[in-house]
Amino acid sequence: MQREILLLGDARLYQVCEAVRPEDLDEMPALIADMRDTILAYRRRMGAGRAIAAPQIGVMKRMVCMCLEDAAEAFLNPALSFPDGERMDVLDDCMSFPHLLVRLRRYRRCVVRYRDLQWIERERALEGDLAELLQHECDHLDGVLATMRAASARELVMRAH
């Protein structure tokens, strides 16, 4: 079921999320399905959208759903590390502010450690746009929006329709 996406300015987007616990696992498949449906609906409407963090739909848990094609991948309690200091400039976009882009710097590579829906510990190395994507989504789990990472107000760009 598609959920409403919280928009820039909603106080819930600035809250730090709670960890997912093993006792939460029973409700996770339905929640991930809703997150997937929300991404796909946004993609149909806006022509973009690859991942969403739970707080963007008002669920204050440390979980991210990535949907590169139609299949969803769940990242429960993701933690990022950066194997080197190499950074890249990006124009960051977000479903919570769909008409705004933010110029900022992200790490080019990251390693994400997380649990899957079976509570198995996983690790995945990401590079380029996927590394940027997971950094963006993990920021949401800490109540940090891309707008807060901009060096100045001049780094905000309106998206053309």
Contacts in CASP RR format, 6 or more apart in sequence:
PFRMAT RR
TARGET T0000
AUTHOR 0000-0000-0000
METHOD contacts of the structure
MODEL  1
MQREILLLGDARLYQVCEAVRPEDLDEMPALIADMRDTILAYRRRMGAGR
AIAAPQIGVMKRMVCMCLEDAAEAFLNPALSFPDGERMDVLDDCMSFPHL
LVRLRRYRRCVVRYRDLQWIERERALEGDLAELLQHECDHLDGVLATMRA
ASARELVMRAH
1 33 0 8 1.000
1 34 0 8 1.000
1 37 0 8 1.000
2 34 0 8 1.000
2 37 0 8 1.000
2 38 0 8 1.000
2 41 0 8 1.000
3 34 0 8 1.000
3 35 0 8 1.000
3 37 0 8 1.000
3 38 0 8 1.000
3 57 0 8 1.000
3 58 0 8 1.000
4 57 0 8 1.000
5 38 0 8 1.000
5 42 0 8 1.000
5 52 0 8 1.000
5 56 0 8 1.000
5 57 0 8 1.000
5 95 0 8 1.000
5 96 0 8 1.000
6 12 0 8 1.000
6 13 0 8 1.000
6 55 0 8 1.000
6 56 0 8 1.000
6 57 0 8 1.000
6 58 0 8 1.000
6 96 0 8 1.000
7 96 0 8 1.000
7 97 0 8 1.000
8 94 0 8 1.000
8 96 0 8 1.000
8 97 0 8 1.000
8 100 0 8 1.000
8 145 0 8 1.000
8 147 0 8 1.000
10 96 0 8 1.000
12 55 0 8 1.000
12 58 0 8 1.000
12 60 0 8 1.000
13 55 0 8 1.000
13 56 0 8 1.000
13 96 0 8 1.000
13 140 0 8 1.000
13 143 0 8 1.000
13 145 0 8 1.000
14 143 0 8 1.000
14 145 0 8 1.000
15 55 0 8 1.000
15 60 0 8 1.000
15 143 0 8 1.000
16 141 0 8 1.000
16 142 0 8 1.000
16 143 0 8 1.000
17 53 0 8 1.000
17 54 0 8 1.000
17 55 0 8 1.000
17 60 0 8 1.000
17 61 0 8 1.000
17 62 0 8 1.000
17 140 0 8 1.000
17 141 0 8 1.000
17 142 0 8 1.000
17 143 0 8 1.000
18 60 0 8 1.000
18 61 0 8 1.000
18 62 0 8 1.000
19 61 0 8 1.000
19 62 0 8 1.000
19 77 0 8 1.000
20 28 0 8 1.000
20 61 0 8 1.000
20 62 0 8 1.000
20 63 0 8 1.000
20 76 0 8 1.000
20 77 0 8 1.000
20 115 0 8 1.000
22 119 0 8 1.000
24 61 0 8 1.000
25 117 0 8 1.000
25 119 0 8 1.000
28 63 0 8 1.000
28 74 0 8 1.000
28 76 0 8 1.000
28 117 0 8 1.000
29 117 0 8 1.000
31 54 0 8 1.000
31 59 0 8 1.000
31 63 0 8 1.000
32 63 0 8 1.000
32 65 0 8 1.000
32 72 0 8 1.000
32 74 0 8 1.000
32 117 0 8 1.000
33 72 0 8 1.000
34 57 0 8 1.000
35 52 0 8 1.000
35 54 0 8 1.000
35 57 0 8 1.000
35 65 0 8 1.000
35 67 0 8 1.000
35 72 0 8 1.000
36 65 0 8 1.000
36 67 0 8 1.000
36 70 0 8 1.000
36 72 0 8 1.000
38 52 0 8 1.000
38 57 0 8 1.000
39 49 0 8 1.000
39 50 0 8 1.000
39 51 0 8 1.000
39 52 0 8 1.000
39 65 0 8 1.000
39 67 0 8 1.000
39 72 0 8 1.000
39 95 0 8 1.000
40 67 0 8 1.000
40 70 0 8 1.000
42 48 0 8 1.000
42 49 0 8 1.000
42 52 0 8 1.000
42 95 0 8 1.000
42 98 0 8 1.000
43 49 0 8 1.000
46 95 0 8 1.000
46 98 0 8 1.000
48 93 0 8 1.000
49 67 0 8 1.000
49 95 0 8 1.000
50 66 0 8 1.000
50 67 0 8 1.000
50 68 0 8 1.000
50 133 0 8 1.000
51 64 0 8 1.000
51 65 0 8 1.000
51 66 0 8 1.000
51 67 0 8 1.000
51 133 0 8 1.000
51 134 0 8 1.000
51 136 0 8 1.000
51 137 0 8 1.000
52 64 0 8 1.000
52 65 0 8 1.000
52 95 0 8 1.000
52 137 0 8 1.000
53 63 0 8 1.000
53 64 0 8 1.000
53 137 0 8 1.000
53 138 0 8 1.000
53 140 0 8 1.000
53 141 0 8 1.000
54 60 0 8 1.000
54 61 0 8 1.000
54 62 0 8 1.000
54 63 0 8 1.000
54 64 0 8 1.000
54 65 0 8 1.000
54 141 0 8 1.000
55 61 0 8 1.000
55 140 0 8 1.000
55 141 0 8 1.000
55 143 0 8 1.000
56 95 0 8 1.000
56 96 0 8 1.000
56 140 0 8 1.000
62 76 0 8 1.000
62 77 0 8 1.000
62 78 0 8 1.000
62 141 0 8 1.000
63 74 0 8 1.000
63 75 0 8 1.000
63 76 0 8 1.000
63 77 0 8 1.000
63 78 0 8 1.000
63 141 0 8 1.000
64 74 0 8 1.000
64 75 0 8 1.000
64 78 0 8 1.000
64 134 0 8 1.000
64 137 0 8 1.000
64 138 0 8 1.000
64 140 0 8 1.000
64 141 0 8 1.000
65 72 0 8 1.000
65 73 0 8 1.000
65 74 0 8 1.000
65 75 0 8 1.000
66 72 0 8 1.000
66 73 0 8 1.000
66 75 0 8 1.000
66 133 0 8 1.000
66 134 0 8 1.000
66 137 0 8 1.000
67 73 0 8 1.000
74 116 0 8 1.000
74 117 0 8 1.000
75 112 0 8 1.000
75 114 0 8 1.000
75 134 0 8 1.000
75 137 0 8 1.000
76 114 0 8 1.000
76 115 0 8 1.000
76 116 0 8 1.000
76 117 0 8 1.000
76 119 0 8 1.000
77 114 0 8 1.000
77 115 0 8 1.000
78 112 0 8 1.000
78 113 0 8 1.000
78 114 0 8 1.000
78 134 0 8 1.000
78 137 0 8 1.000
78 138 0 8 1.000
78 141 0 8 1.000
79 112 0 8 1.000
79 113 0 8 1.000
79 114 0 8 1.000
79 138 0 8 1.000
80 110 0 8 1.000
80 111 0 8 1.000
80 112 0 8 1.000
80 134 0 8 1.000
80 135 0 8 1.000
80 138 0 8 1.000
81 110 0 8 1.000
81 111 0 8 1.000
81 113 0 8 1.000
82 107 0 8 1.000
82 109 0 8 1.000
82 110 0 8 1.000
82 111 0 8 1.000
83 109 0 8 1.000
83 110 0 8 1.000
83 111 0 8 1.000
83 125 0 8 1.000
84 108 0 8 1.000
84 109 0 8 1.000
85 107 0 8 1.000
85 108 0 8 1.000
86 107 0 8 1.000
86 108 0 8 1.000
86 109 0 8 1.000
87 105 0 8 1.000
87 106 0 8 1.000
87 107 0 8 1.000
87 108 0 8 1.000
88 105 0 8 1.000
88 106 0 8 1.000
88 107 0 8 1.000
88 108 0 8 1.000
88 128 0 8 1.000
88 132 0 8 1.000
89 103 0 8 1.000
89 104 0 8 1.000
89 105 0 8 1.000
90 103 0 8 1.000
90 104 0 8 1.000
90 105 0 8 1.000
90 106 0 8 1.000
90 132 0 8 1.000
91 101 0 8 1.000
91 102 0 8 1.000
91 103 0 8 1.000
91 157 0 8 1.000
92 101 0 8 1.000
92 102 0 8 1.000
92 103 0 8 1.000
92 104 0 8 1.000
92 106 0 8 1.000
92 132 0 8 1.000
92 136 0 8 1.000
92 146 0 8 1.000
92 149 0 8 1.000
93 100 0 8 1.000
93 101 0 8 1.000
93 102 0 8 1.000
93 146 0 8 1.000
93 159 0 8 1.000
94 100 0 8 1.000
94 102 0 8 1.000
94 136 0 8 1.000
94 145 0 8 1.000
94 146 0 8 1.000
96 145 0 8 1.000
97 145 0 8 1.000
97 147 0 8 1.000
98 159 0 8 1.000
99 158 0 8 1.000
99 159 0 8 1.000
99 161 0 8 1.000
100 147 0 8 1.000
100 156 0 8 1.000
100 157 0 8 1.000
100 158 0 8 1.000
100 159 0 8 1.000
101 156 0 8 1.000
101 157 0 8 1.000
101 158 0 8 1.000
101 159 0 8 1.000
102 146 0 8 1.000
102 147 0 8 1.000
102 149 0 8 1.000
102 150 0 8 1.000
102 155 0 8 1.000
102 156 0 8 1.000
102 157 0 8 1.000
103 150 0 8 1.000
103 151 0 8 1.000
103 155 0 8 1.000
103 156 0 8 1.000
103 157 0 8 1.000
104 146 0 8 1.000
104 149 0 8 1.000
104 150 0 8 1.000
104 151 0 8 1.000
104 155 0 8 1.000
106 131 0 8 1.000
106 132 0 8 1.000
106 135 0 8 1.000
106 136 0 8 1.000
107 131 0 8 1.000
107 135 0 8 1.000
108 127 0 8 1.000
108 128 0 8 1.000
108 131 0 8 1.000
109 125 0 8 1.000
109 126 0 8 1.000
109 127 0 8 1.000
109 128 0 8 1.000
109 131 0 8 1.000
110 125 0 8 1.000
110 126 0 8 1.000
110 131 0 8 1.000
110 134 0 8 1.000
110 135 0 8 1.000
111 123 0 8 1.000
111 124 0 8 1.000
111 125 0 8 1.000
111 126 0 8 1.000
112 123 0 8 1.000
112 124 0 8 1.000
112 126 0 8 1.000
112 134 0 8 1.000
112 138 0 8 1.000
113 121 0 8 1.000
113 122 0 8 1.000
113 123 0 8 1.000
114 121 0 8 1.000
114 122 0 8 1.000
114 123 0 8 1.000
114 124 0 8 1.000
115 121 0 8 1.000
115 122 0 8 1.000
116 122 0 8 1.000
126 133 0 8 1.000
126 134 0 8 1.000
136 146 0 8 1.000
139 145 0 8 1.000
139 146 0 8 1.000
139 149 0 8 1.000
147 156 0 8 1.000
150 156 0 8 1.000
END
